[in-house]
Amino acid sequence: MRKIKWMAGLLIAILMLAACGADKPGDSTDTKSDKVIKWKLGHLADENHIWHKTALEFADSVKEKTDGQIEIVIYPNNSLGSETDTINSIQAGSADMVVSGETLQNWAPKAALMAVPYAFDGIDHVKKVVEGDVGKEVEEQIIEKGQLTPLYYHTRAPRNLTSDKKIQSLADLKGFSMRVPNVPLFLKVWEVAGAKPQVIDFNEVFTGLQQGVIMGQENPVDLIQSGGLYEVQKYVNRTEHVYSWIYVLVGNDQYNALTEDQKTAVKEAAAEAQAYGDSLYDETITSIEKDLEEKGMEFVDVDREEFSKAMLPAVKKALSEEQNKVLEKILEVK
């Protein structure tokens, strides 16, 4: 009799445990996690810039495709710090995403080829390179050495030199103090061209020009506009010395922590963002140039052949053997 009661009690206990287990959330029948992953994305442009508008589309798409499991908060205007600061913050775990280009060469040397003076003939050439074998080669090194995973990219308007006097030939550069980003190659080629370049963070360029610390700077027209440089510069000299692209990247650790379903969703959203950013490019750049003219800037034609002949040999001399091999591949792409 005692044995029968013991068996009955054991059976009741098993049934109660089974019932509790069936009601428990997050078991094998419930694969959706309640945890929300929040990524911080920092970039240097303002809220009206292509990068920012595209990032907003990307963030909305990621949130939708992951049912709210991943939220991306975007910080424009260097509000997470400079490009270099943000990359360091990603590696330290206090930020997650960044928009970055040739600055990545400070971690991955092949990234220098993303913005080499007079290496690209135009935007179509850039696209063929970034979407081909050379682009894959650059991406692989960024992933390995920069610990960042490229998600999508933007082609950039060509870099032009701004000033308060017309710069049409190398002779006009003598004694010309100018800002360049933290890219060693840029320092070297502008020195060879006769200017006096110095590295300054983009968020300090306006003040530097306003106070006469520098006489000019070089950037694509979108950043000339978003940085308000039309207020402190008169001329956009069409040196068009650099055609390039820039990546939207996430830290390897952050990306690899995702489930396979989440990774797929992020990749799909990135492909959509790529198409969206491309659709904005032509219309936006034309509109920006018109706006800069309306704000008083004058576009000046430059002897690009003279600049190219001075800069390209200096580029090859400054690059390492590894980098020169990548440059040759770029020049061969048709």
C-alpha positions as CSV (number, residue, x, y, z in Angstrom):
1,M,0.0,0.0,0.0
2,R,2.8,2.4,1.0
3,K,4.5,1.6,-2.3
4,I,1.4,2.4,-4.3
5,K,1.1,5.8,-2.6
6,W,4.8,6.5,-3.3
7,M,4.3,5.7,-7.0
8,A,1.2,7.8,-7.2
9,G,3.0,10.8,-5.7
10,L,5.9,10.4,-8.1
11,L,3.5,10.4,-11.1
12,I,1.8,13.5,-9.9
13,A,5.2,15.3,-9.5
14,I,6.2,14.3,-13.0
15,L,3.0,15.6,-14.5
16,M,3.3,18.9,-12.6
17,L,6.9,19.4,-13.9
18,A,5.8,18.7,-17.4
19,A,3.0,21.2,-17.2
20,C,5.4,23.9,-15.9
21,G,7.9,23.1,-18.6
22,A,5.2,23.4,-21.3
23,D,4.3,26.9,-20.1
24,K,8.0,28.1,-19.8
25,P,8.8,30.9,-22.4
26,G,11.9,30.6,-24.6
27,D,11.9,26.8,-24.8
28,S,12.6,24.8,-28.0
29,T,9.2,25.8,-29.5
30,D,10.0,29.6,-29.0
31,T,13.0,30.6,-31.0
32,K,12.5,34.4,-30.9
33,S,14.7,36.1,-28.4
34,D,13.3,38.9,-26.2
35,K,16.8,40.5,-26.0
36,V,17.2,43.7,-28.1
37,I,20.6,44.3,-29.5
38,K,21.4,48.1,-29.8
39,W,24.2,49.2,-32.1
40,K,25.7,52.7,-32.2
41,L,26.6,54.0,-35.6
42,G,28.8,57.1,-35.8
43,H,29.7,59.2,-38.9
44,L,31.1,62.7,-39.6
45,A,28.4,64.1,-41.9
46,D,25.2,66.0,-41.0
47,E,21.6,64.8,-41.1
48,N,21.0,65.9,-44.7
49,H,23.9,63.9,-46.1
50,I,23.5,60.7,-48.2
51,W,25.3,58.6,-45.6
52,H,22.8,59.6,-42.9
53,K,19.7,59.3,-45.0
54,T,20.9,55.8,-46.2
55,A,21.8,54.8,-42.6
56,L,18.3,55.7,-41.5
57,E,16.8,53.4,-44.2
58,F,19.2,50.7,-43.2
59,A,18.3,50.9,-39.5
60,D,14.6,50.8,-40.3
61,S,15.1,47.8,-42.5
62,V,17.2,45.9,-40.0
63,K,14.7,46.5,-37.2
64,E,11.8,45.3,-39.4
65,K,13.6,42.2,-40.7
66,T,14.7,41.2,-37.2
67,D,11.3,41.8,-35.6
68,G,12.8,44.5,-33.4
69,Q,15.7,42.4,-32.2
70,I,18.4,44.8,-33.6
71,E,18.1,48.5,-33.2
72,I,20.6,50.9,-34.8
73,V,21.0,54.4,-33.3
74,I,22.8,56.8,-35.6
75,Y,25.1,59.6,-34.4
76,P,25.9,62.2,-37.1
77,N,28.3,65.2,-36.9
78,N,31.1,63.3,-35.2
79,S,29.0,63.1,-32.1
80,L,30.7,59.8,-31.2
81,G,34.1,61.4,-31.9
82,S,36.2,61.5,-35.1
83,E,36.4,58.6,-37.5
84,T,39.5,57.3,-35.8
85,D,38.0,57.8,-32.4
86,T,34.9,55.8,-33.4
87,I,36.9,52.9,-34.8
88,N,38.9,52.8,-31.5
89,S,35.6,52.9,-29.6
90,I,34.2,49.9,-31.6
91,Q,37.3,47.9,-30.8
92,A,36.9,48.9,-27.1
93,G,33.2,47.9,-27.2
94,S,31.7,51.4,-26.6
95,A,30.5,51.9,-30.2
96,D,29.5,49.4,-32.9
97,M,29.4,50.9,-36.4
98,V,31.2,53.6,-38.4
99,V,31.3,55.1,-41.9
100,S,35.0,55.0,-42.9
101,G,37.2,54.9,-45.9
102,E,40.9,55.4,-46.5
103,T,41.4,56.1,-42.7
104,L,41.2,52.4,-42.4
105,Q,44.7,52.1,-43.8
106,N,45.9,52.9,-40.3
107,W,44.8,49.3,-39.5
108,A,44.6,47.6,-42.9
109,P,47.3,48.9,-45.3
110,K,45.4,47.9,-48.5
111,A,42.6,50.3,-47.5
112,A,44.9,53.1,-48.6
113,L,43.9,52.1,-52.2
114,M,40.4,53.2,-51.5
115,A,41.4,56.8,-52.1
116,V,44.6,57.1,-54.1
117,P,45.2,60.3,-56.1
118,Y,44.6,59.9,-59.8
119,A,44.2,56.1,-59.6
120,F,40.6,56.1,-60.7
121,D,39.1,57.5,-63.9
122,G,35.7,58.1,-62.5
123,I,32.8,56.6,-60.5
124,D,32.2,53.7,-63.0
125,H,35.9,52.7,-62.5
126,V,35.5,52.8,-58.8
127,K,32.4,50.5,-58.9
128,K,34.2,48.0,-61.0
129,V,37.1,47.9,-58.6
130,V,35.1,47.7,-55.3
131,E,32.7,45.1,-56.6
132,G,35.5,43.0,-58.1
133,D,38.5,41.0,-56.9
134,V,40.4,44.1,-55.7
135,G,37.4,45.1,-53.5
136,K,37.3,41.7,-52.0
137,E,41.0,41.8,-51.3
138,V,40.6,45.1,-49.5
139,E,37.6,43.9,-47.5
140,E,39.3,40.8,-46.3
141,Q,42.2,42.7,-44.9
142,I,39.8,45.2,-43.2
143,I,38.0,42.2,-41.6
144,E,41.2,40.6,-40.5
145,K,43.4,43.5,-39.4
146,G,40.8,46.2,-38.7
147,Q,38.4,43.8,-37.0
148,L,35.5,45.5,-38.9
149,T,33.0,43.9,-41.3
150,P,31.9,46.0,-44.3
151,L,28.2,45.8,-44.8
152,Y,27.7,48.2,-47.8
153,Y,29.5,51.1,-49.5
154,H,29.0,54.5,-50.9
155,T,30.8,55.9,-54.0
156,R,32.0,59.4,-53.2
157,A,32.0,62.5,-55.3
158,P,35.6,63.4,-56.3
159,R,37.7,65.3,-53.8
160,N,38.3,68.9,-54.7
161,L,40.5,71.6,-53.3
162,T,38.8,74.6,-51.7
163,S,40.4,78.0,-51.2
164,D,40.0,81.8,-51.1
165,K,42.2,82.2,-54.2
166,K,42.0,80.3,-57.5
167,I,44.2,77.2,-57.7
168,Q,44.7,76.2,-61.3
169,S,48.3,75.0,-61.5
170,L,51.0,73.6,-59.2
171,A,52.6,77.1,-59.1
172,D,49.5,78.3,-57.2
173,L,50.1,75.9,-54.4
174,K,53.4,77.3,-53.3
175,G,53.2,78.1,-49.6
176,F,49.5,77.0,-49.5
177,S,48.6,75.7,-46.1
178,M,45.8,73.1,-46.2
179,R,44.1,70.5,-44.2
180,V,44.2,66.8,-45.1
181,P,42.6,63.8,-43.2
182,N,44.7,61.4,-41.2
183,V,46.0,59.6,-44.3
184,P,49.9,59.6,-44.6
185,L,49.6,59.3,-48.4
186,F,47.6,62.5,-48.7
187,L,50.3,64.4,-46.7
188,K,53.1,63.1,-49.1
189,V,51.3,63.9,-52.4
190,W,50.3,67.4,-51.4
191,E,53.9,68.1,-50.2
192,V,55.2,66.9,-53.5
193,A,52.7,69.2,-55.3
194,G,54.2,72.2,-53.4
195,A,51.5,72.7,-50.7
196,K,51.9,72.7,-46.9
197,P,49.5,70.0,-45.7
198,Q,48.6,69.2,-42.1
199,V,46.3,66.7,-40.4
200,I,43.3,68.2,-38.7
201,D,40.0,66.4,-37.7
202,F,37.1,67.3,-40.0
203,N,35.1,68.9,-37.1
204,E,37.9,71.4,-36.6
205,V,38.3,72.4,-40.3
206,F,35.7,75.2,-40.3
207,T,37.3,76.9,-37.3
208,G,40.8,76.4,-38.8
209,L,39.7,78.2,-42.0
210,Q,37.8,80.9,-40.2
211,Q,40.8,81.7,-38.0
212,G,43.4,81.5,-40.8
213,V,45.2,78.5,-39.4
214,I,44.9,76.9,-42.8
215,M,44.2,78.4,-46.2
216,G,42.2,75.5,-47.7
217,Q,41.2,71.9,-47.5
218,E,40.2,69.1,-49.9
219,N,37.0,67.1,-49.8
220,P,34.0,66.0,-51.9
221,V,31.3,68.6,-52.4
222,D,28.9,66.8,-50.1
223,L,31.2,67.3,-47.1
224,I,32.0,70.9,-48.3
225,Q,28.3,71.6,-48.1
226,S,27.5,69.7,-44.9
227,G,30.5,71.2,-43.1
228,G,29.3,74.7,-44.0
229,L,32.7,75.5,-45.7
230,Y,31.0,77.8,-48.2
231,E,30.9,80.3,-45.4
232,V,34.7,80.4,-45.1
233,Q,35.9,79.5,-48.6
234,K,35.3,81.1,-52.0
235,Y,36.5,78.6,-54.6
236,V,36.1,74.9,-55.4
237,N,39.1,74.0,-57.6
238,R,38.2,71.0,-59.7
239,T,41.4,69.0,-59.0
240,E,39.2,65.8,-58.8
241,H,42.4,64.2,-57.5
242,V,40.6,61.4,-55.7
243,Y,37.6,59.2,-56.7
244,S,36.9,56.7,-54.0
245,W,34.4,54.7,-51.9
246,I,33.6,54.5,-48.3
247,Y,32.3,51.6,-46.2
248,V,29.6,51.3,-43.6
249,L,31.1,48.8,-41.1
250,V,30.3,47.0,-38.0
251,G,32.7,45.5,-35.4
252,N,33.5,41.8,-36.0
253,D,32.6,40.9,-32.5
254,Q,29.2,42.6,-32.8
255,Y,28.5,41.0,-36.1
256,N,29.7,37.5,-35.2
257,A,27.6,37.6,-32.0
258,L,24.4,37.5,-34.2
259,T,22.5,34.4,-35.0
260,E,22.5,33.2,-38.6
261,D,19.0,34.5,-39.1
262,Q,20.0,37.9,-37.8
263,K,23.1,38.0,-40.0
264,T,20.9,37.1,-43.0
265,A,18.5,40.0,-42.1
266,V,21.4,42.4,-41.8
267,K,22.9,41.4,-45.1
268,E,19.5,41.8,-46.9
269,A,19.0,45.2,-45.3
270,A,22.6,46.2,-46.4
271,A,21.9,45.2,-50.0
272,E,18.7,47.4,-50.0
273,A,20.7,50.3,-48.4
274,Q,23.3,49.9,-51.1
275,A,20.7,50.3,-53.8
276,Y,19.0,53.2,-52.0
277,G,22.3,55.1,-51.6
278,D,23.2,54.6,-55.2
279,S,19.8,56.0,-56.3
280,L,20.5,59.2,-54.3
281,Y,24.0,59.8,-55.6
282,D,23.6,61.5,-59.0
283,E,20.7,63.7,-58.2
284,T,22.2,64.7,-54.8
285,I,25.7,65.6,-56.1
286,T,24.2,67.8,-58.9
287,S,21.9,69.5,-56.4
288,I,24.8,70.1,-54.0
289,E,27.0,71.8,-56.6
290,K,24.1,74.1,-57.6
291,D,23.5,74.9,-53.9
292,L,27.2,75.7,-53.3
293,E,27.1,78.1,-56.3
294,E,24.0,79.7,-55.0
295,K,25.8,80.2,-51.7
296,G,28.6,82.1,-53.5
297,M,31.2,79.4,-54.3
298,E,32.8,79.4,-57.7
299,F,34.0,76.2,-59.4
300,V,37.4,76.6,-61.1
301,D,38.9,74.3,-63.8
302,V,42.3,72.9,-63.0
303,D,45.2,71.5,-65.0
304,R,44.5,68.0,-63.8
305,E,47.2,66.4,-66.1
306,E,49.8,68.6,-64.4
307,F,48.6,67.5,-60.9
308,S,48.5,63.9,-62.0
309,K,52.0,63.9,-63.4
310,A,53.3,65.3,-60.1
311,M,51.2,63.1,-57.7
312,L,51.1,59.6,-59.2
313,P,54.9,59.0,-59.2
314,A,54.9,60.2,-55.6
315,V,52.0,57.8,-54.8
316,K,53.9,54.8,-56.2
317,K,57.0,55.8,-54.3
318,A,55.1,56.3,-51.0
319,L,53.2,53.0,-51.2
320,S,54.6,49.7,-50.0
321,E,55.3,46.8,-52.3
322,E,52.0,45.2,-51.2
323,Q,50.1,48.4,-51.8
324,N,51.7,49.0,-55.2
325,K,50.6,45.5,-56.3
326,V,47.0,46.5,-55.5
327,L,47.4,49.8,-57.3
328,E,48.6,48.0,-60.5
329,K,45.5,45.8,-60.3
330,I,43.3,49.0,-60.0
331,L,45.0,50.6,-63.0
332,E,44.4,47.5,-65.1
333,V,40.7,47.4,-64.4
334,K,38.7,48.6,-67.5
